[in-house]
Amino acid sequence: MIKTCPFSENKVCNDTCPLFVSPEELNEFVAARLSSIGVMDKADGECSLKMLALSQGRMIFENTNTRS
């Protein structure tokens, strides 16, 4: 699936998009942690909105207890 930038129609979300976060912009520890939990690919960047959604979803999943 092609990542799209919400600020311009039918544009790929890459380093030209204002919401794109490249691994070089993050400190090595943060990039490794986000990569290890599946939020971002360490080699490629990710749209910050998608990264935020994935991170919050993971946090909710890990901190929710359900009783069956």
Secondary structure, DSSP 4 states (H G I P E B T S, - for coil): ---B-TTSTT-B-STTSTTEE-GGGS-HHHHHHHHHTTSS-SSS-EEHHHHHHHHHHHHHHHT-----
